[in-house]
Amino acid sequence: MSRDAEFYIGYQARAQPGIARFVRLASAGCLALVALVGASLPLAHALRPPARFEYGSPVELTGTLRARPFPRLEVPRAGHATGTSSASSVTLVAPWKHGADLLAAHFDGQRVELRATLFYRDGVVLGEVEPGSIRTQAEPADAPASEQTLGPRTLRGEIVDSKCFFGVMNPGELKPHRACAARCISGGIPPVLCVRDGAGRASYFWLLSARGGPVNHAVLDFVAEPVEIAGELRQHGEQLWLLADPKTYRRLE
């Protein structure tokens, strides 16, 4: 070190010129970095999927409850009278990592009123049912939603749990979410195959067995990984159901 090199002395009232200049530049750089990070956070948040969970704001819903193959409430669309088959499907789940099968079992095919907290993404709506809130109504049940067989399909995508993915967690997909998704699906949350096209647009297929039953425990090894599923595609109201034997699922590299 040369004799003329500056040396910081803490008890002096003023730092030497070279040291003071460095501190000013470093402080300005830190402030600029903090401002840049602060401005970037809202932009990064906007890149998250447009999912929403209306936590703390439950609503009253009225419709016909279908308990099989997974619980859902068929709500008549505006402009359609009670008893018609034109309805929107709200898939139902229970609080925490549980499906709503036990809550819905005794009300299958009945017109009911219930309280649920809604969550949704890409036009798909689900509801977390408040236990004990389901009440039957005197009005007749609506006709079942229309069903159409669309034939065999082979689809590639990711298996997600419908509760987290569609709004309760953001994002609720890919390998970082795998353990949570497996717990939700094993607890009865309906699994869904998310299929994206070349532009990143997603389509959603509710997974069922070849006979149209639940597949929850049979798909756990495939959650949050790219898979190929060949099965029969059916359109049930607004929903697309993919019926296939989980033993035929193929994991992709």
C-alpha positions in Angstrom: 0.0 0.0 0.0 1.4 3.4 -0.9 1.8 6.2 1.6 -0.9 8.3 -0.2 -3.5 5.5 0.0 -6.7 6.6 1.8 -7.6 4.8 5.0 -11.0 4.8 6.7 -11.0 6.1 10.2 -14.3 5.7 12.0 -14.0 8.4 14.5 -13.3 11.2 12.0 -16.2 13.5 11.2 -15.7 13.2 7.4 -14.4 10.4 5.3 -11.6 11.0 2.9 -12.6 12.1 -0.6 -12.0 8.8 -2.4 -13.8 6.7 0.2 -16.7 9.2 0.4 -17.1 9.1 -3.4 -17.2 5.2 -3.4 -19.8 5.1 -0.6 -22.0 7.6 -2.5 -21.9 5.6 -5.7 -22.5 2.3 -3.9 -25.4 3.8 -2.0 -27.0 5.2 -5.2 -26.5 1.8 -6.9 -28.2 -0.1 -4.0 -31.1 2.4 -4.0 -31.5 2.0 -7.8 -31.5 -1.8 -7.4 -34.1 -1.7 -4.7 -36.3 0.5 -6.9 -35.9 -1.8 -9.9 -36.8 -4.9 -7.8 -39.8 -3.1 -6.3 -41.1 -2.1 -9.8 -40.5 -5.6 -11.1 -42.5 -7.5 -8.4 -45.9 -6.3 -9.7 -44.9 -7.3 -13.2 -43.8 -10.7 -12.1 -47.1 -11.2 -10.2 -49.0 -10.3 -13.3 -47.3 -13.3 -15.1 -49.0 -15.7 -12.7 -51.9 -17.7 -14.0 -55.2 -15.7 -13.8 -56.6 -17.9 -11.0 -58.6 -16.6 -8.1 -59.7 -18.0 -4.7 -62.5 -16.0 -3.0 -61.2 -16.8 0.5 -63.5 -15.5 3.3 -66.3 -14.7 0.9 -68.6 -17.8 0.7 -71.7 -17.5 -1.5 -75.1 -19.3 -1.6 -75.6 -21.6 -4.6 -78.7 -23.4 -5.7 -78.8 -26.3 -8.2 -78.9 -30.0 -8.7 -76.2 -32.0 -6.9 -74.5 -34.8 -8.7 -72.4 -37.0 -6.5 -71.0 -39.3 -9.2 -68.4 -39.8 -10.7 -67.3 -36.8 -8.6 -69.4 -34.2 -6.7 -70.6 -31.2 -8.7 -73.5 -28.7 -8.6 -75.3 -28.2 -11.8 -76.5 -24.6 -11.7 -79.1 -23.5 -14.3 -77.9 -20.8 -16.6 -79.6 -17.5 -16.7 -82.6 -17.5 -19.0 -83.3 -21.2 -18.6 -86.1 -22.5 -16.5 -85.8 -25.0 -13.7 -86.0 -28.5 -15.0 -84.0 -27.9 -18.2 -80.6 -29.4 -18.9 -78.8 -26.2 -19.7 -76.5 -25.7 -16.7 -73.1 -24.7 -15.6 -71.1 -27.3 -13.5 -69.4 -26.2 -10.3 -67.2 -29.1 -9.1 -67.3 -29.4 -5.4 -64.5 -30.1 -2.9 -64.3 -30.1 0.9 -62.1 -27.9 3.1 -58.4 -28.7 3.3 -57.1 -31.6 1.1 -60.4 -33.5 0.9 -62.9 -34.3 -1.7 -66.6 -33.6 -1.1 -67.8 -37.2 -1.7 -69.0 -37.7 1.9 -70.7 -34.4 2.0 -72.5 -35.0 -1.2 -73.3 -38.7 -1.0 -76.8 -38.3 0.5 -77.9 -35.6 -1.9 -77.2 -37.2 -5.2 -79.7 -36.1 -7.8 -81.5 -33.7 -5.5 -82.0 -30.0 -5.9 -80.2 -28.3 -3.1 -78.9 -25.0 -1.6 -75.4 -24.8 -0.2 -72.7 -22.4 0.9 -69.3 -22.6 -0.9 -66.2 -20.5 -1.4 -65.6 -20.2 -5.2 -62.3 -20.5 -7.0 -61.7 -20.4 -10.7 -59.3 -20.3 -13.6 -59.8 -20.1 -17.4 -63.6 -20.3 -17.0 -63.5 -23.4 -14.9 -65.3 -22.9 -11.6 -65.1 -25.0 -8.4 -66.5 -24.5 -4.9 -65.2 -25.5 -1.4 -68.4 -26.6 0.4 -69.0 -25.5 4.0 -69.7 -28.8 5.9 -73.3 -28.9 7.1 -74.5 -26.2 4.7 -76.2 -28.5 2.1 -80.0 -28.3 2.4 -82.6 -29.9 0.1 -85.2 -27.8 -1.7 -88.8 -28.6 -2.5 -88.4 -27.8 -6.2 -87.8 -30.7 -8.6 -84.3 -31.5 -9.7 -83.1 -30.3 -13.0 -82.5 -32.7 -15.9 -79.0 -34.0 -16.1 -76.5 -32.1 -18.2 -76.3 -33.3 -21.8 -73.6 -35.9 -22.5 -72.0 -36.6 -25.8 -69.4 -39.2 -26.7 -66.6 -37.7 -28.8 -64.7 -40.9 -29.5 -61.2 -42.1 -28.8 -58.4 -39.6 -28.1 -54.7 -39.7 -27.2 -53.7 -36.7 -25.2 -50.5 -35.4 -23.7 -50.2 -33.2 -20.6 -49.8 -32.9 -16.9 -52.0 -34.4 -14.2 -52.9 -31.7 -11.6 -55.2 -31.6 -8.6 -58.2 -29.5 -9.4 -58.4 -27.7 -6.1 -54.9 -26.2 -6.0 -54.5 -25.7 -9.7 -57.7 -23.9 -10.3 -57.1 -21.3 -7.7 -56.4 -22.3 -4.1 -52.6 -22.2 -4.8 -50.9 -20.2 -7.4 -49.2 -21.8 -9.2 -50.4 -25.3 -8.3 -48.6 -27.3 -10.9 -45.3 -28.9 -12.0 -42.8 -30.7 -9.9 -42.5 -28.1 -7.0 -46.2 -28.8 -6.3 -46.0 -32.6 -6.8 -46.2 -33.6 -3.1 -49.1 -31.3 -2.4 -51.0 -32.4 -5.5 -50.5 -36.1 -4.6 -52.0 -35.5 -1.1 -55.0 -33.6 -2.5 -55.7 -36.3 -5.1 -55.3 -39.1 -2.6 -57.8 -37.2 -0.3 -60.5 -37.2 -3.0 -59.8 -34.1 -5.0 -60.7 -34.9 -8.7 -57.6 -35.1 -10.9 -57.5 -33.2 -14.1 -55.3 -33.6 -17.2 -54.0 -30.1 -18.3 -53.1 -30.1 -22.0 -51.4 -27.1 -23.7 -51.2 -26.3 -27.4 -48.2 -24.8 -29.1 -49.3 -21.3 -28.1 -49.5 -22.3 -24.4 -53.4 -22.3 -24.3 -54.7 -24.9 -21.9 -57.6 -27.4 -22.2 -58.8 -29.4 -19.2 -59.9 -33.1 -19.0 -61.4 -34.6 -15.9 -59.9 -38.1 -15.5 -62.0 -41.1 -14.9 -61.6 -44.9 -15.2 -62.5 -46.8 -18.4 -65.9 -47.5 -16.6 -66.4 -43.9 -15.6 -65.4 -44.2 -12.0 -62.8 -42.3 -9.8 -59.1 -42.9 -10.5 -57.5 -40.9 -7.6 -55.2 -43.4 -6.0 -54.3 -45.1 -9.3 -52.8 -41.9 -10.9 -50.6 -40.7 -8.0 -47.4 -42.0 -9.6 -48.1 -39.8 -12.6 -48.9 -36.5 -10.9 -46.9 -33.4 -12.1 -45.1 -35.3 -14.8 -45.6 -35.3 -18.6 -47.9 -38.2 -19.5 -49.8 -39.6 -22.5 -53.3 -41.0 -22.0 -55.3 -42.8 -24.6 -59.0 -43.2 -23.8 -62.6 -42.2 -24.7 -63.5 -38.6 -24.6 -66.9 -37.5 -23.5 -68.4 -34.0 -23.1 -70.7 -33.7 -20.1 -72.3 -30.3 -20.1 -69.4 -27.9 -20.1 -66.8 -30.4 -18.9 -64.6 -32.8 -20.9 -64.2 -36.2 -19.3 -61.4 -38.6 -20.4 -62.1 -42.2 -19.6 -59.1 -44.6 -19.6 -57.5 -47.3 -17.5 -54.7 -45.8 -15.5 -52.6 -48.9 -16.2 -52.4 -47.7 -19.8 -51.0 -44.2 -18.9 -47.6 -43.7 -20.4 -45.0 -41.5 -18.8 -43.1 -39.3 -21.3 -39.4 -38.4 -21.2 
